[in-house]
Structures are given as structure tokens and as C-alpha cells.
Amino acid sequence: MIPDIVFVVAMADNRVIGHNGDMPWHVRSDLKRFKALTWGKPMIMGRKTWKSIGKPLPGRESIVVTRDAGFVAEGAHVVHSVECAVERARQIAVELGSDEIAVIGGGDIFAQLLSQARRIHVTEIHADPRGDAFFPELDPGQWVEESRARHEAGEADDHAFDFVTYVPRAMADVT
Ligand SMILES: NC(=O)c1ccc[n+]([C@@H]2O[C@H](COP(=O)([O-])OP(=O)(O)OC[C@H]3O[C@@H](n4cnc5c(N)ncnc54)[C@H](OP(=O)(O)O)[C@@H]3O)[C@@H](O)[C@H]2O)c1
């Protein structure tokens, strides 16, 4: 079994995903969804995203991509290319018994692995914040919306949001 690569991302209406190394909103409902979607899986992330999280998250294995040969990330697996990240994640997925590898950002890593993604879970945050990291455009010829659930902002959410899942059009056509 080859584990599927799935993306898990929160993106504003203007495609911003980050600003100054952080997410420019507080939406607790998204953090809960993130935990549920990544639990028990290997997670691939760029070095800047690792830095923004600041520590390994429980119940998941972190694979950090950097070009810095001397980079040390305590509690994580450090690799030096996205190809090595996928390879390492596949091995870890087998060890964990997971049928998915979660790619969790940031914009740089999403852009490089987009062609390998089999499912994209997006929390669309209804806001237009200033940002310096963006989620790549999804070509409507390649991607189709599989599900969308609209939510008003809860008590610990700055904004209303939608939980959306996209799948490659080719996969949607055969299922
Ligand atoms: N809203 C969300 O769901 C979400 C998710 C994740 C992150 N974020 C936000 O996004 C921002 C970070 O995203 P980002 O795009 O700036 O950075 P990033 O993708 O997290 O990390 C980029 C770094 O990854 C390494 N890298 C990238 N491609 C590589 C390759 N092919 N080979 C080896 N190393 C490679 C490089 O590290 P070195 O410079 O060390 O070589 C590069 O500087 C932050 O603001 C974060 O809070 C948001």
C-alpha cells in the first residue's frame, strides 16, 4: 500500500496562510480539525513552519525540510529535499500503519508537492488579512470540490469559515 499525500491547510479568502511566521487569525475550530486530520500520521513541513509550531506535536511524526545541512530539530526527522521528505514519510507511514501522509505547509512546500497531492483539506477563513505566505492557486481543470461545510464563528474563532475538501478531477471522475 502506498500512502496518499494529503494537504491540510487554513487559508484566508485572499489565499494568505501566514504573516511574519505565524497565522494571522485565531480559529480554534480549525486547530481541532487540524489535529483530527493529522493524528497518527507523518507530517511533512518546511523549516519555517517547523519554527512557527516550535515543537513536535504529540501523536504525529514531524518531517522537516531544510537546505541547511547542519539543521537540528529535536523530536523531528530532518531531510534536505522534498523527495527525501516523501520517501521518509512513506517509511514512517508504514511503521505507524497510516494510509496517509499529511503535508502541512508552508506555502513553499505546498507549491512543490501540489502535483502529488491526492486530497486537499482546506479551512477557508473568511477574512482578508495581510500576509507573506500564500496557498497556491488550484486549477479548476485539475481540482474539484468534494465537500463543503459552512460554519459561523464559534466562541474561540475570529472569523466564520468553511471546511472544504478538494480532490483531483481525474479521481472524482472515476469514483
Ligand atoms: N495557515 C496554514 O495552514 C499554515 C500552514 C503552515 C504554515 N503556515 C504559515 O506559513 C508561513 C511559512 O511558510 P513559508 O512558505 O514561508 O515557509 P515553509 O514552506 O514552511 O518553509 C520554507 C523552508 O523550507 C525549506 N525548503 C523549501 N523547499 C525546500 C527544498 N526543495 N529542499 C530543501 N529545503 C526546502 C527551506 O528551509 P531553509 O531556509 O532552512 O533551507 C525554506 O526556507 C508561516 O507564516 C506559517 O505560520 C500556515
The ligand as an SDF file (V2000), in Angstrom:
LIG
                    3D

 48 52  0  0  0  0  0  0  0  0999 V2000
   -2.3790   28.5300    7.5080 N   0  0  0  0  0  0  0  0  0  0  0  0
   -1.7650   27.3420    7.4550 C   0  0  0  0  0  0  0  0  0  0  0  0
   -2.3960   26.2820    7.3420 O   0  0  0  0  0  0  0  0  0  0  0  0
   -0.2740   27.3050    7.5370 C   0  0  0  0  0  0  0  0  0  0  0  0
    0.3900   26.0860    7.4730 C   0  0  0  0  0  0  0  0  0  0  0  0
    1.7800   26.0830    7.5360 C   0  0  0  0  0  0  0  0  0  0  0  0
    2.4730   27.2780    7.6380 C   0  0  0  0  0  0  0  0  0  0  0  0
    1.7750   28.4470    7.6910 N   0  0  0  0  0  0  0  0  0  0  0  0
    2.4820   29.7290    7.7210 C   0  0  0  0  0  0  0  0  0  0  0  0
    3.2440   29.8220    6.5300 O   0  0  0  0  0  0  0  0  0  0  0  0
    4.4650   30.5170    6.8000 C   0  0  0  0  0  0  0  0  0  0  0  0
    5.6410   29.6350    6.4260 C   0  0  0  0  0  0  0  0  0  0  0  0
    5.5330   29.2590    5.0620 O   0  0  0  0  0  0  0  0  0  0  0  0
    6.7220   29.5310    4.0260 P   0  0  0  0  0  0  0  0  0  0  0  0
    6.2320   29.2300    2.6550 O   0  0  0  0  0  0  0  0  0  0  0  0
    7.2760   30.8950    4.3000 O   0  0  0  0  0  0  0  0  0  0  0  0
    7.8490   28.5060    4.5060 O   0  0  0  0  0  0  0  0  0  0  0  0
    7.8540   26.8870    4.6550 P   0  0  0  0  0  0  0  0  0  0  0  0
    7.2990   26.2650    3.4190 O   0  0  0  0  0  0  0  0  0  0  0  0
    7.2790   26.4990    5.9600 O   0  0  0  0  0  0  0  0  0  0  0  0
    9.4240   26.6230    4.7770 O   0  0  0  0  0  0  0  0  0  0  0  0
   10.2810   27.0570    3.7340 C   0  0  0  0  0  0  0  0  0  0  0  0
   11.6450   26.4710    4.0120 C   0  0  0  0  0  0  0  0  0  0  0  0
   11.6230   25.0670    3.7380 O   0  0  0  0  0  0  0  0  0  0  0  0
   12.8760   24.6690    3.2360 C   0  0  0  0  0  0  0  0  0  0  0  0
   12.6830   24.1720    1.8700 N   0  0  0  0  0  0  0  0  0  0  0  0
   11.7310   24.5060    0.9740 C   0  0  0  0  0  0  0  0  0  0  0  0
   11.8720   23.8070   -0.1560 N   0  0  0  0  0  0  0  0  0  0  0  0
   12.9480   23.0050    0.0160 C   0  0  0  0  0  0  0  0  0  0  0  0
   13.5830   22.0340   -0.8150 C   0  0  0  0  0  0  0  0  0  0  0  0
   13.1410   21.7530   -2.0480 N   0  0  0  0  0  0  0  0  0  0  0  0
   14.6740   21.4040   -0.3290 N   0  0  0  0  0  0  0  0  0  0  0  0
   15.1290   21.6540    0.9240 C   0  0  0  0  0  0  0  0  0  0  0  0
   14.5500   22.5640    1.7790 N   0  0  0  0  0  0  0  0  0  0  0  0
   13.4640   23.2320    1.3050 C   0  0  0  0  0  0  0  0  0  0  0  0
   13.7650   25.9110    3.2440 C   0  0  0  0  0  0  0  0  0  0  0  0
   14.3680   25.9290    4.5390 O   0  0  0  0  0  0  0  0  0  0  0  0
   15.8030   26.5790    4.8270 P   0  0  0  0  0  0  0  0  0  0  0  0
   15.6100   28.0540    4.6290 O   0  0  0  0  0  0  0  0  0  0  0  0
   16.1200   26.1810    6.2340 O   0  0  0  0  0  0  0  0  0  0  0  0
   16.7440   25.9580    3.8170 O   0  0  0  0  0  0  0  0  0  0  0  0
   12.7490   27.0300    3.1160 C   0  0  0  0  0  0  0  0  0  0  0  0
   13.2200   28.2760    3.5870 O   0  0  0  0  0  0  0  0  0  0  0  0
    4.4160   30.8850    8.2690 C   0  0  0  0  0  0  0  0  0  0  0  0
    3.8530   32.1870    8.3920 O   0  0  0  0  0  0  0  0  0  0  0  0
    3.4670   29.8620    8.8580 C   0  0  0  0  0  0  0  0  0  0  0  0
    2.8270   30.3300   10.0260 O   0  0  0  0  0  0  0  0  0  0  0  0
    0.4300   28.4760    7.6390 C   0  0  0  0  0  0  0  0  0  0  0  0
  1  2  1  0
  2  3  2  0
  2  4  1  0
  4  5  1  0
  4 48  2  0
  5  6  2  0
  6  7  1  0
  7  8  2  0
  8  9  1  0
  8 48  1  0
  9 10  1  0
  9 46  1  0
 10 11  1  0
 11 12  1  0
 11 44  1  0
 12 13  1  0
 13 14  1  0
 14 15  2  0
 14 16  1  0
 14 17  1  0
 17 18  1  0
 18 19  2  0
 18 20  1  0
 18 21  1  0
 21 22  1  0
 22 23  1  0
 23 24  1  0
 23 42  1  0
 24 25  1  0
 25 26  1  0
 25 36  1  0
 26 27  1  0
 26 35  1  0
 27 28  2  0
 28 29  1  0
 29 30  1  0
 29 35  2  0
 30 31  1  0
 30 32  2  0
 32 33  1  0
 33 34  2  0
 34 35  1  0
 36 37  1  0
 36 42  1  0
 37 38  1  0
 38 39  2  0
 38 40  1  0
 38 41  1  0
 42 43  1  0
 44 45  1  0
 44 46  1  0
 46 47  1  0
M  CHG  2   8   1  16  -1
M  END
$$$$
